[in-house]
Amino acid sequence: MSTSAKPKIHPNKEAFIEGVDHVLEKWTALSLAITNMWGGESTKEKRDNMVDEIVEHFDGVAAKKKTPEATDLEDLLLDIMDEDFNISLEDQSEKEVAKILITIYTECRAGNFSTVDKLADERDAREARGSENSAVQKSQAGGNIAAAGQESDGEFSATDDESDSDAMDED
């Protein structure tokens, strides 16, 4: 009896998927939707599916050997947020999210993981601060330390590296 193994994902694509996940994790509107379960009982699953839909969007662009268009990605993000999480974005945040996703895609295709690594480092720092703050909160029960746990989400920063490598394609 033979077992079929999943095809191995190219490291560039793997980094891109990780980057998409990091960007969505930082998106305030989506974080609120998840925290408040605006997608119903399957909110977390819908969030995971969102990563897959975004990656599939970029796979389609790569298959056509085209350059990703921000407006197409913005429309996809708006549709997902509306259909899956009942959110009608009015803050234009989909534009900034699309911009950084395109940057990550372009970088990862070229084998450059600097933005993905930066986002991973930021996540690790947030998680470390979160666990430190929870320990402080436990030791100072009743104290007013809410400000210690607050942090700015900040804006995404992007670079405009335009490389046309096919390294994102699966092996």
Secondary structure, DSSP 8 states (H G I E B T S, - for coil): ----------HHHHHHHHHHHHHHHH-HHHHHHHHTTTTGGGHHHHHHHHHHHHHHHHHHHHHTT----HHHHHHHHHHHHHHHH-----S-HHHHHHHHHHHHHHHHHTT--HHHHHHHHHHHHHHHHHHHHHHHHHHTTT---GGGG-----------------TTS--
